[in-house]
Amino acid sequence: MRKKTNKKLEQRVYPIWGIMLRIFGIKITLNLYPPFSCMGISIVSHSPDYTSFQLKMKPHWYNRNLTGSNFGATLFTMSDPFPIFILSKCLGDSYIFWDQDSKIEFLKPSNETVYASFQIQASEIMEIKRIIQEKRKMSRIFEFSICQKNGIEVAKITKTVYIRRKPQRKSTGKS
């Protein structure tokens, strides 16, 4: 019988992610990420400071639903890692991030290539830092759109991210 522990889950980068990011960089690593590569999702570009990412999803037989339009779960998959990824790159290892809630609103069926832009402004990141300094934790709502090339919105994504400062490790005073 396994013994239960009270250890708190400590968030850190999963080792394979760290290795892949060091070897290939962010764009290739994310384009090789199976939920993206197996669904026809690709990173088109990202800003050097990692505050924005542009993606596209080309329609294929394997990412269409029964009626021939883009499969809703694939549209939702496009959004999954980006708010937390942007925050973790911009705020660093001293914070913990968790997806608290995710919602997608389908606005229009589409059978075309779709695009998404995920961006968190530097001013918003600074505001998050300020709030965390005061309150130690918070939840933040981020909204993104998925559009066709002509700008017509296909879906709206709303993600709520829990953010808190990691507890400081206590020094034992031993040398």
Residue pairs with C-beta under 8 A, 6 or more apart in sequence:
10 166
11 96
11 97
11 166
12 93
17 29
20 29
20 32
21 29
24 32
26 43
26 46
26 50
27 43
27 45
27 46
30 36
30 43
30 81
31 37
31 42
31 43
35 41
35 77
35 80
36 42
36 43
36 77
38 62
39 57
39 62
39 63
39 71
39 74
39 77
40 57
40 58
40 59
40 60
40 62
40 63
40 74
41 55
41 56
41 57
41 74
41 77
41 78
42 55
42 56
42 57
42 58
43 53
43 54
43 55
44 54
44 55
44 56
44 115
45 53
45 54
46 52
46 53
46 54
47 53
47 119
49 90
49 122
50 85
50 86
50 89
50 90
51 86
51 90
51 119
51 120
51 121
51 122
51 125
52 86
52 117
52 118
52 119
52 120
53 82
53 85
53 86
53 117
53 118
53 119
54 115
54 116
54 117
54 118
55 78
55 115
55 116
55 117
55 118
56 113
56 114
56 115
56 116
57 63
57 70
57 74
57 75
57 78
57 113
57 114
57 115
57 116
58 113
59 70
59 111
59 112
59 113
63 70
63 71
63 74
64 70
64 71
64 111
65 71
65 72
67 109
68 111
69 109
69 110
69 111
70 109
70 110
70 111
70 114
70 154
72 104
72 106
72 155
75 104
75 106
75 114
75 146
75 154
75 155
76 102
76 104
76 155
76 157
78 114
78 116
78 146
78 157
79 102
79 104
79 116
79 118
79 144
79 146
79 157
79 159
80 99
80 102
82 118
82 144
83 99
83 118
83 120
83 142
83 159
83 161
84 97
84 98
84 99
84 161
86 118
86 119
86 120
87 95
87 97
87 120
87 125
87 128
87 161
87 163
88 95
88 97
90 120
90 122
90 125
91 125
91 128
91 129
91 163
93 166
94 165
94 166
95 132
95 163
95 164
95 165
95 166
96 162
96 163
96 164
96 165
96 166
97 161
97 162
97 163
98 161
98 162
99 159
99 160
99 161
99 162
100 139
100 160
100 161
100 162
101 158
101 159
101 160
102 157
102 158
102 159
102 160
103 157
103 158
103 159
104 155
104 156
104 157
104 158
105 155
105 156
105 158
106 154
106 155
107 153
107 154
107 155
107 156
108 152
108 153
108 154
109 154
110 148
110 152
110 154
112 148
112 149
113 148
113 149
114 146
114 147
114 148
114 154
115 146
115 147
115 148
115 149
116 144
116 145
116 146
116 147
116 157
117 144
117 145
118 144
120 142
128 138
128 140
128 163
131 138
132 138
132 163
132 164
132 165
136 164
136 165
137 162
137 163
137 164
137 165
138 162
138 163
138 164
139 160
139 161
139 162
139 163
140 160
140 161
140 163
141 158
141 159
141 160
142 158
142 159
142 160
142 161
143 156
143 157
143 158
143 159
144 156
144 157
144 159
145 153
145 155
145 156
145 157
146 153
146 154
146 155
146 156
146 157
147 153
147 154
148 154
